[in-house]
Amino acid sequence: MAKLLDANTIIRYLTADDKKKANRIEHLFRQTSEKFVLTDVSVAEVVWVLESHYRLPRSEIVAKLRLFLALEALDADKALLSDAFDYYWSRNIDYIDAYLAAYAAHHEISTIISYDRDLDKISGISREEP
C-alpha cells in the first residue's frame, strides 16, 4: 500500500536542517519496499518554501528535486515534473507557470488562458487573455 508524502517531509529530506528527521526520512525511502506518492501540489509547495524561506537559487532547487525524483520509492508523474523543472530553470519563470506549460504539453493542450506573459517564453504553447 502506498503512502502520501507531505511537503514538510520532503523539505526536511532536501535541506537536512533537522538532521534527525532527515536521517529518518532517508532510512524510510531507502529501506522499504513501500511506494510513496508525490503529488504535484506538494512539489509546488516545496519549490515555494525553498525559494521563499531558504532562499535557494533555482539551479539548486532543481538539482535537489531532480535527485529526489530519481528515488525508486516515489510514485509521481516524473516526466511531467521533470519538464516543469526544465521550464522553471531554463525560462526563468515561476514554478507554477512552468508546471502549467509542462501539463499543457503532456496533455496536448496548445493554449493556456492567462494574463501571465511569462508563458509567452514557452514555445509550442500559446497564451490567450480572456
Protein Blocks (a to p, Z undefined) as FASTA:
>chain_A
ZZdddfklmmmmmnomamklmmmmmmmmmmccbdcdddfklmmmmmmmmmmmnopafklm
mmmmmmmmmpmkbccdfklmmmmmmmmmmnopafklmmmmmmmmmnopabdcdfblklmm
pghiacddZZ
